[in-house]
Amino acid sequence: MKARSHILSFIALGIVSVFLAGCGSDSIKSEAKYPTGADRGGQEDIYKEPDSIFGGKGLRLLGGDDKKKDEQSGETGIGVNSFLWRASLDTVSFMPLASADPFGGVILTDWYSPPENTDERFKLNVFILDRQLRSDGVQVKLFRQIRKSGEWRDAAASPATARQLEDTILTRARQMRVAQMGRIAE
């Protein structure tokens, strides 16, 4: 039984060796030597950056083609437009945050009661829907509750208020983009 185990191990080692030898020496470059003018003619430059197995620019998990384009469009390592993301955070900063997901583009706030009216409270869900800075790239859902008899009850929220918040976010995002473009031009 022990001898059989050794034989199987030896066969497995042989198969792995044959597989590795079959990879071919064409894809494995030998050690580079310093090129002289005579041996450069028509040959590939051995000192250039080798190609990646993921293509010329590598694997792009979060998008973006080059840094300058990313800075101008507001696309960064996060999954949504960075101007809309930062403007949304700025706009809802007076409310306590429950959750903020930059990859999904979702900001959820906790309930907030204005100091002037403690029998009313609001909650926001902000969704960033696009990687571009566009007017339809942000959506705000507003929830409102009113306290009656010591209990919080759902109440209708004004769609105009949600739209005002979206407009405020878009205005702030545009201001940030203009400021960023001024810094890039310098």
KEFI-569367 format. One record per residue: residue in one letter; chain; z, y, x of N, C-alpha, C in turn. Coordinates in Angstrom, 3 decimals, padded with zeros to 6 digits. Layout:
<banus>
(a; A; (Z; Y; X); (Z; Y; X); (Z; Y; X))
...
</banus>
This chain:
<banus>
(m; A; (000.000; -001.192; 000.829); (000.000; 000.000; 000.000); (000.000; 001.251; 000.870))
(k; A; (000.800; 001.239; 001.953); (000.875; 002.381; 002.858); (-000.441; 002.568; 003.597))
(a; A; (-001.065; 001.489; 003.979); (-002.351; 001.560; 004.680); (-003.419; 002.136; 003.758))
(r; A; (-003.356; 001.766; 002.489); (-004.322; 002.276; 001.517); (-004.175; 003.802; 001.366))
(s; A; (-002.941; 004.297; 001.376); (-002.677; 005.723; 001.285); (-003.255; 006.462; 002.491))
(h; A; (-003.113; 005.877; 003.675); (-003.679; 006.484; 004.884); (-005.201; 006.504; 004.831))
(i; A; (-005.791; 005.458; 004.322); (-007.248; 005.393; 004.232); (-007.763; 006.455; 003.262))
(l; A; (-007.085; 006.601; 002.103); (-007.490; 007.626; 001.140); (-007.337; 009.034; 001.721))
(s; A; (-006.278; 009.260; 002.480); (-006.090; 010.554; 003.121); (-007.198; 010.822; 004.127))
(f; A; (-007.580; 009.790; 004.888); (-008.631; 009.924; 005.876); (-009.976; 010.210; 005.201))
(i; A; (-010.245; 009.528; 004.090); (-011.495; 009.760; 003.353); (-011.525; 011.183; 002.789))
(a; A; (-010.404; 011.653; 002.228); (-010.328; 013.012; 001.690); (-010.562; 014.039; 002.796))
(l; A; (-009.981; 013.825; 003.960); (-010.178; 014.722; 005.097); (-011.640; 014.724; 005.522))
(g; A; (-012.278; 013.570; 005.498); (-013.693; 013.469; 005.846); (-014.565; 014.232; 004.857))
(i; A; (-014.250; 014.118; 003.568); (-015.032; 014.814; 002.545); (-014.893; 016.326; 002.711))
(v; A; (-013.683; 016.793; 002.956); (-013.464; 018.223; 003.169); (-014.217; 018.691; 004.403))
(s; A; (-014.205; 017.905; 005.475); (-014.916; 018.266; 006.709); (-016.413; 018.357; 006.472))
(v; A; (-016.969; 017.400; 005.727); (-018.401; 017.405; 005.435); (-018.737; 018.628; 004.565))
(f; A; (-017.880; 018.928; 003.598); (-018.114; 020.083; 002.733); (-018.131; 021.371; 003.557))
(l; A; (-017.148; 021.529; 004.436); (-017.092; 022.743; 005.249); (-018.273; 022.834; 006.202))
(a; A; (-018.694; 021.716; 006.751); (-019.842; 021.720; 007.651); (-021.115; 022.046; 006.877))
(g; A; (-021.161; 021.677; 005.599); (-022.330; 021.935; 004.768); (-022.477; 023.388; 004.363))
(c; A; (-021.447; 024.179; 004.589); (-021.539; 025.600; 004.238); (-022.619; 026.284; 005.045))
(g; A; (-022.960; 025.721; 006.162); (-024.062; 026.249; 006.957); (-023.624; 027.308; 007.940))
(s; A; (-024.266; 027.295; 009.049); (-023.935; 028.274; 010.085); (-024.733; 029.555; 009.902))
(d; A; (-025.724; 029.559; 008.982); (-026.510; 030.775; 008.763); (-025.656; 031.885; 008.172))
(s; A; (-024.690; 031.513; 007.312); (-023.877; 032.536; 006.670); (-022.717; 032.986; 007.545))
(i; A; (-022.420; 032.225; 008.592); (-021.329; 032.576; 009.495); (-021.940; 033.164; 010.755))
(k; A; (-021.633; 034.420; 011.013); (-022.191; 035.083; 012.190); (-021.308; 034.792; 013.395))
(s; A; (-021.963; 034.597; 014.510); (-021.206; 034.369; 015.739); (-020.674; 035.708; 016.234))
(e; A; (-019.879; 035.651; 017.247); (-019.287; 036.864; 017.790); (-020.381; 037.826; 018.224))
(a; A; (-020.205; 039.076; 017.848); (-021.215; 040.076; 018.160); (-021.134; 040.462; 019.625))
(k; A; (-022.286; 040.686; 020.191); (-022.320; 041.187; 021.567); (-022.806; 042.617; 021.539))
(y; A; (-022.493; 043.360; 022.539); (-022.896; 044.756; 022.581); (-024.414; 044.817; 022.656))
(p; A; (-025.037; 045.527; 021.680); (-026.503; 045.543; 021.669); (-027.064; 046.490; 022.711))
(t; A; (-028.163; 046.092; 023.256); (-028.905; 046.975; 024.155); (-030.153; 047.409; 023.414))
(g; A; (-030.859; 048.339; 023.971); (-032.070; 048.838; 023.308); (-033.092; 047.732; 023.077))
(a; A; (-033.151; 046.753; 023.971); (-034.163; 045.706; 023.861); (-033.867; 044.742; 022.714))
(d; A; (-032.595; 044.469; 022.462); (-032.299; 043.456; 021.431); (-032.053; 044.060; 020.052))
(r; A; (-032.306; 045.354; 019.854); (-032.142; 045.963; 018.534); (-033.423; 045.926; 017.703))
(g; A; (-034.525; 045.730; 018.308); (-035.804; 045.834; 017.611); (-035.933; 044.863; 016.448))
(g; A; (-035.981; 045.408; 015.233); (-036.244; 044.601; 014.049); (-035.076; 043.758; 013.566))
(q; A; (-033.961; 043.802; 014.248); (-032.819; 042.992; 013.813); (-031.896; 043.814; 012.925))
(e; A; (-031.134; 043.101; 012.155); (-030.149; 043.736; 011.281); (-029.034; 044.342; 012.131))
(d; A; (-028.537; 045.484; 011.718); (-027.449; 046.154; 012.420); (-026.171; 045.343; 012.256))
(i; A; (-025.680; 044.789; 013.327); (-024.501; 043.921; 013.246); (-023.211; 044.714; 013.127))
(y; A; (-023.282; 046.046; 013.278); (-022.078; 046.866; 013.206); (-021.916; 047.572; 011.862))
(k; A; (-022.829; 047.343; 010.931); (-022.703; 047.992; 009.638); (-021.611; 047.311; 008.822))
(e; A; (-021.160; 048.012; 007.782); (-020.150; 047.472; 006.871); (-020.727; 046.249; 006.160))
(p; A; (-020.077; 045.095; 006.243); (-020.624; 043.918; 005.568); (-020.569; 044.080; 004.050))
(d; A; (-021.541; 043.479; 003.369); (-021.566; 043.528; 001.912); (-020.412; 042.728; 001.349))
(s; A; (-019.888; 043.220; 000.251); (-018.809; 042.538; -000.445); (-019.398; 041.475; -001.354))
(i; A; (-018.613; 040.475; -001.673); (-019.093; 039.470; -002.624); (-019.176; 040.044; -004.023))
(f; A; (-018.586; 041.237; -004.244); (-018.606; 041.892; -005.547); (-019.666; 042.971; -005.637))
(g; A; (-020.543; 043.074; -004.654); (-021.598; 044.086; -004.698); (-021.346; 045.177; -003.688))
(g; A; (-022.259; 046.130; -003.655); (-022.224; 047.182; -002.656); (-020.997; 048.070; -002.705))
(k; A; (-020.468; 048.338; -003.903); (-019.320; 049.231; -004.015); (-018.025; 048.489; -004.294))
(g; A; (-018.058; 047.180; -004.253); (-016.842; 046.413; -004.471); (-016.549; 046.210; -005.946))
(l; A; (-015.403; 045.656; -006.204); (-014.980; 045.360; -007.567); (-014.318; 046.588; -008.176))
(r; A; (-014.838; 047.052; -009.300); (-014.308; 048.237; -009.977); (-013.615; 047.780; -011.257))
(l; A; (-012.310; 047.619; -011.179); (-011.561; 047.161; -012.341); (-011.425; 048.234; -013.398))
(l; A; (-011.256; 049.479; -012.988); (-010.983; 050.546; -013.943); (-012.120; 051.542; -014.042))
(g; A; (-013.297; 051.183; -013.563); (-014.454; 052.048; -013.713); (-014.543; 053.108; -012.652))
(g; A; (-015.561; 053.928; -012.770); (-015.756; 055.033; -011.838); (-016.700; 054.645; -010.723))
(d; A; (-017.673; 055.519; -010.443); (-018.630; 055.223; -009.392); (-018.295; 055.912; -008.082))
(d; A; (-017.897; 057.151; -008.126); (-017.452; 057.789; -006.903); (-016.403; 058.837; -007.223))
(k; A; (-015.681; 059.223; -006.180); (-014.514; 060.072; -006.382); (-014.876; 061.426; -006.970))
(k; A; (-015.957; 062.038; -006.488); (-016.319; 063.368; -006.980); (-016.666; 063.322; -008.459))
(k; A; (-017.421; 062.312; -008.876); (-017.765; 062.180; -010.294); (-016.498; 061.991; -011.113))
(d; A; (-015.569; 061.186; -010.611); (-014.323; 060.946; -011.317); (-013.527; 062.232; -011.478))
(e; A; (-013.473; 063.057; -010.432); (-012.712; 064.296; -010.513); (-013.326; 065.244; -011.528))
(q; A; (-014.659; 065.279; -011.587); (-015.317; 066.205; -012.500); (-015.218; 065.750; -013.946))
(s; A; (-015.280; 064.454; -014.190); (-015.280; 063.973; -015.570); (-013.883; 063.716; -016.088))
(g; A; (-012.892; 063.662; -015.209); (-011.530; 063.383; -015.651); (-011.225; 061.904; -015.693))
(e; A; (-012.142; 061.061; -015.197); (-011.897; 059.629; -015.174); (-011.175; 059.286; -013.884))
(t; A; (-010.077; 058.601; -014.008); (-009.307; 058.201; -012.837); (-008.926; 056.746; -012.977))
(g; A; (-007.891; 056.326; -012.267); (-007.445; 054.942; -012.334); (-006.893; 054.539; -013.686))
(i; A; (-006.577; 055.500; -014.525); (-006.105; 055.143; -015.856); (-007.305; 054.799; -016.731))
(g; A; (-007.066; 054.136; -017.840); (-008.153; 053.640; -018.671); (-008.756; 054.655; -019.608))
(v; A; (-008.295; 055.884; -019.606); (-008.793; 056.903; -020.522); (-009.055; 058.187; -019.747))
(n; A; (-009.583; 059.185; -020.429); (-009.853; 060.464; -019.792); (-008.532; 061.112; -019.361))
(s; A; (-008.433; 061.450; -018.104); (-007.162; 061.957; -017.572); (-006.811; 063.334; -018.138))
(f; A; (-007.821; 064.156; -018.442); (-007.527; 065.473; -019.021); (-006.925; 065.321; -020.417))
(l; A; (-007.520; 064.445; -021.225); (-006.976; 064.200; -022.559); (-005.578; 063.587; -022.473))
(w; A; (-005.386; 062.698; -021.512); (-004.085; 062.040; -021.351); (-003.004; 063.070; -021.004))
(r; A; (-003.260; 063.873; -019.980); (-002.258; 064.861; -019.561); (-002.036; 065.933; -020.625))
(a; A; (-003.109; 066.350; -021.286); (-002.976; 067.354; -022.344); (-002.171; 066.790; -023.517))
(s; A; (-002.364; 065.534; -023.834); (-001.590; 064.897; -024.915); (-000.115; 064.848; -024.556))
(l; A; (000.187; 064.459; -023.337); (001.588; 064.421; -022.903); (002.208; 065.819; -022.928))
(d; A; (001.446; 066.810; -022.469); (001.945; 068.196; -022.500); (002.227; 068.650; -023.932))
(t; A; (001.309; 068.336; -024.828); (001.415; 068.810; -026.208); (002.593; 068.192; -026.947))
(v; A; (002.866; 066.923; -026.709); (003.960; 066.250; -027.435); (005.249; 066.194; -026.613))
(s; A; (005.316; 066.981; -025.558); (006.483; 066.911; -024.664); (007.783; 067.359; -025.327))
(f; A; (007.707; 068.090; -026.436); (008.927; 068.517; -027.125); (009.554; 067.376; -027.932))
(m; A; (008.813; 066.282; -028.110); (009.311; 065.137; -028.874); (009.714; 064.025; -027.907))
(p; A; (010.707; 063.218; -028.286); (011.067; 062.097; -027.408); (009.980; 061.017; -027.438))
(l; A; (009.619; 060.525; -026.257); (008.593; 059.486; -026.165); (009.208; 058.112; -026.395))
(a; A; (008.548; 057.303; -027.204); (008.955; 055.914; -027.395); (008.155; 055.011; -026.471))
(s; A; (006.875; 055.359; -026.287); (005.995; 054.533; -025.463); (004.799; 055.365; -025.028))
(a; A; (004.323; 055.110; -023.810); (003.119; 055.772; -023.307); (002.341; 054.762; -022.466))
(d; A; (001.149; 054.413; -022.923); (000.312; 053.426; -022.241); (-000.968; 054.102; -021.752))
(p; A; (-001.054; 054.437; -020.458); (-002.233; 055.145; -019.963); (-003.485; 054.274; -019.919))
(f; A; (-003.338; 052.966; -019.884); (-004.511; 052.100; -019.836); (-005.117; 051.915; -021.221))
(g; A; (-004.286; 051.857; -022.238); (-004.770; 051.751; -023.600); (-004.962; 053.090; -024.265))
(g; A; (-004.409; 054.147; -023.680); (-004.554; 055.482; -024.233); (-003.724; 055.714; -025.480))
(v; A; (-002.512; 055.171; -025.495); (-001.653; 055.289; -026.671); (-000.339; 055.956; -026.282))
(i; A; (000.033; 056.990; -027.033); (001.323; 057.662; -026.868); (002.041; 057.582; -028.207))
(l; A; (003.232; 057.000; -028.204); (004.043; 056.896; -029.413); (005.320; 057.690; -029.198))
(t; A; (005.636; 058.555; -030.148); (006.872; 059.322; -030.034); (007.925; 058.706; -030.941))
(d; A; (009.145; 059.084; -030.665); (010.254; 058.707; -031.534); (010.387; 059.794; -032.595))
(w; A; (011.268; 059.597; -033.545); (011.458; 060.591; -034.599); (012.046; 061.870; -034.017))
(y; A; (011.554; 062.982; -034.515); (011.995; 064.300; -034.063); (012.291; 065.165; -035.281))
(s; A; (013.479; 065.758; -035.297); (013.850; 066.702; -036.357); (013.867; 068.102; -035.783))
(p; A; (013.123; 069.019; -036.386); (013.165; 070.402; -035.910); (014.566; 070.975; -036.097))
(p; A; (015.034; 071.787; -035.162); (016.393; 072.337; -035.270); (016.606; 073.165; -036.543))
(e; A; (015.559; 073.801; -037.046); (015.711; 074.639; -038.229); (015.768; 073.843; -039.538))
(n; A; (015.395; 072.552; -039.492); (015.419; 071.739; -040.702); (015.769; 070.299; -040.326))
(t; A; (017.032; 069.967; -040.337); (017.471; 068.637; -039.909); (017.309; 067.580; -040.996))
(d; A; (016.868; 067.970; -042.195); (016.622; 067.001; -043.268); (015.160; 066.561; -043.309))
(e; A; (014.424; 066.880; -042.268); (013.020; 066.497; -042.169); (012.791; 066.019; -040.739))
(r; A; (011.996; 064.965; -040.583); (011.695; 064.496; -039.234); (010.248; 064.008; -039.161))
(f; A; (009.724; 064.034; -037.934); (008.318; 063.703; -037.692); (008.206; 062.690; -036.564))
(k; A; (007.119; 061.956; -036.620); (006.795; 060.981; -035.577); (005.293; 061.049; -035.363))
(l; A; (004.847; 060.927; -034.109); (003.422; 061.001; -033.777); (002.948; 059.745; -033.080))
(n; A; (001.729; 059.359; -033.386); (000.990; 058.365; -032.620); (-000.279; 059.052; -032.151))
(v; A; (-000.466; 059.135; -030.849); (-001.647; 059.781; -030.279); (-002.502; 058.702; -029.644))
(f; A; (-003.779; 058.674; -030.018); (-004.721; 057.688; -029.486); (-005.839; 058.425; -028.766))
(i; A; (-006.040; 058.080; -027.500); (-007.162; 058.636; -026.745); (-008.251; 057.578; -026.811))
(l; A; (-009.375; 057.955; -027.394); (-010.396; 056.987; -027.774); (-011.592; 056.921; -026.841))
(d; A; (-011.654; 057.786; -025.849); (-012.857; 057.840; -025.026); (-012.502; 058.164; -023.587))
(r; A; (-013.381; 057.778; -022.685); (-013.211; 058.130; -021.276); (-013.809; 059.500; -020.981))
(q; A; (-014.536; 060.050; -021.934); (-015.134; 061.374; -021.770); (-014.304; 062.404; -022.525))
(l; A; (-014.380; 063.641; -022.070); (-013.699; 064.733; -022.756); (-014.601; 065.193; -023.895))
(r; A; (-014.331; 064.630; -025.082); (-015.131; 064.931; -026.265); (-014.210; 065.283; -027.415))
(s; A; (-014.771; 065.991; -028.404); (-013.942; 066.420; -029.532); (-013.440; 065.251; -030.361))
(d; A; (-014.154; 064.139; -030.369); (-013.686; 062.971; -031.112); (-012.974; 061.967; -030.199))
(g; A; (-012.571; 062.409; -029.032); (-011.924; 061.530; -028.065); (-010.426; 061.378; -028.245))
(v; A; (-009.843; 062.103; -029.196); (-008.403; 062.014; -029.429); (-008.145; 061.975; -030.934))
(q; A; (-007.168; 061.160; -031.315); (-006.791; 061.057; -032.726); (-005.267; 061.077; -032.817))
(v; A; (-004.751; 061.875; -033.742); (-003.307; 061.990; -033.930); (-002.954; 061.496; -035.326))
(k; A; (-001.981; 060.606; -035.405); (-001.418; 060.149; -036.680); (-000.018; 060.742; -036.783))
(l; A; (000.222; 061.449; -037.859); (001.494; 062.128; -038.073); (002.242; 061.441; -039.208))
(f; A; (003.510; 061.148; -038.973); (004.375; 060.542; -039.986); (005.526; 061.499; -040.258))
(r; A; (005.925; 061.582; -041.518); (006.967; 062.525; -041.931); (007.949; 061.813; -042.840))
(q; A; (009.204; 062.111; -042.650); (010.250; 061.597; -043.526); (011.182; 062.742; -043.920))
(i; A; (011.727; 062.630; -045.130); (012.687; 063.607; -045.643); (013.963; 062.855; -046.009))
(r; A; (015.100; 063.497; -045.700); (016.395; 062.880; -046.019); (016.796; 063.288; -047.445))
(k; A; (016.976; 062.260; -048.283); (017.443; 062.479; -049.658); (018.611; 061.531; -049.896))
(s; A; (019.699; 062.068; -050.338); (020.913; 061.281; -050.612); (021.358; 060.497; -049.379))
(g; A; (021.185; 061.080; -048.211); (021.631; 060.451; -046.974); (020.688; 059.393; -046.427))
(e; A; (019.562; 059.120; -047.095); (018.594; 058.122; -046.622); (017.262; 058.794; -046.303))
(w; A; (016.604; 058.278; -045.266); (015.292; 058.791; -044.891); (014.238; 058.127; -045.765))
(r; A; (013.392; 058.936; -046.363); (012.311; 058.440; -047.224); (010.984; 058.999; -046.708))
(d; A; (009.976; 058.146; -046.758); (008.648; 058.575; -046.326); (008.135; 059.683; -047.223))
(a; A; (007.458; 060.635; -046.615); (006.863; 061.754; -047.347); (005.455; 061.982; -046.809))
(a; A; (004.651; 062.623; -047.598); (003.275; 062.903; -047.183); (003.267; 063.904; -046.036))
(a; A; (002.470; 063.590; -045.025); (002.298; 064.504; -043.892); (000.979; 065.235; -044.075))
(s; A; (000.945; 066.460; -043.677); (-000.247; 067.278; -043.835); (-001.336; 066.846; -042.848))
(p; A; (-002.518; 066.489; -043.344); (-003.620; 066.164; -042.432); (-004.008; 067.366; -041.572))
(a; A; (-003.786; 068.557; -042.092); (-004.113; 069.763; -041.323); (-003.229; 069.871; -040.078))
(t; A; (-001.983; 069.429; -040.188); (-001.077; 069.473; -039.028); (-001.556; 068.510; -037.948))
(a; A; (-001.968; 067.313; -038.366); (-002.499; 066.346; -037.396); (-003.743; 066.909; -036.724))
(r; A; (-004.597; 067.545; -037.486); (-005.817; 068.132; -036.931); (-005.490; 069.287; -035.981))
(q; A; (-004.472; 070.077; -036.317); (-004.042; 071.160; -035.429); (-003.555; 070.595; -034.093))
(l; A; (-002.813; 069.513; -034.147); (-002.347; 068.882; -032.908); (-003.526; 068.368; -032.076))
(e; A; (-004.514; 067.765; -032.720); (-005.708; 067.312; -032.004); (-006.415; 068.489; -031.338))
(d; A; (-006.558; 069.594; -032.077); (-007.205; 070.787; -031.523); (-006.419; 071.362; -030.347))
(t; A; (-005.094; 071.338; -030.447); (-004.247; 071.821; -029.351); (-004.432; 070.955; -028.108))
(i; A; (-004.485; 069.639; -028.305); (-004.699; 068.718; -027.183); (-006.059; 068.975; -026.549))
(l; A; (-007.097; 069.101; -027.364); (-008.442; 069.341; -026.835); (-008.532; 070.665; -026.079))
(t; A; (-007.910; 071.708; -026.613); (-007.912; 073.011; -025.939); (-007.225; 072.919; -024.586))
(r; A; (-006.077; 072.261; -024.562); (-005.340; 072.098; -023.297); (-006.140; 071.257; -022.298))
(a; A; (-006.803; 070.210; -022.776); (-007.620; 069.358; -021.894); (-008.776; 070.157; -021.300))
(r; A; (-009.400; 071.000; -022.111); (-010.498; 071.832; -021.599); (-009.988; 072.813; -020.546))
(q; A; (-008.821; 073.389; -020.784); (-008.236; 074.308; -019.805); (-007.971; 073.584; -018.484))
(m; A; (-007.457; 072.375; -018.569); (-007.194; 071.596; -017.356); (-008.486; 071.265; -016.624))
(r; A; (-009.530; 070.933; -017.384); (-010.809; 070.604; -016.763); (-011.403; 071.821; -016.065))
(v; A; (-011.350; 072.976; -016.696); (-011.864; 074.207; -016.083); (-011.087; 074.519; -014.807))
(a; A; (-009.772; 074.365; -014.863); (-008.950; 074.605; -013.664); (-009.319; 073.619; -012.556))
(q; A; (-009.555; 072.373; -012.911); (-009.920; 071.344; -011.919); (-011.303; 071.658; -011.325))
(m; A; (-012.234; 072.085; -012.154); (-013.575; 072.412; -011.653); (-013.509; 073.575; -010.673))
(g; A; (-012.606; 074.530; -010.916); (-012.438; 075.650; -009.997); (-011.929; 075.182; -008.645))
(r; A; (-011.043; 074.180; -008.647); (-010.516; 073.651; -007.388); (-011.556; 072.821; -006.647))
(i; A; (-012.419; 072.121; -007.375); (-013.461; 071.308; -006.726); (-014.498; 072.213; -006.068))
(a; A; (-014.834; 073.317; -006.732); (-015.860; 074.225; -006.202); (-015.416; 074.897; -004.917))
(e; A; (-014.118; 075.034; -004.719); (-013.620; 075.732; -003.511); (-013.851; 074.961; -002.299))
</banus>
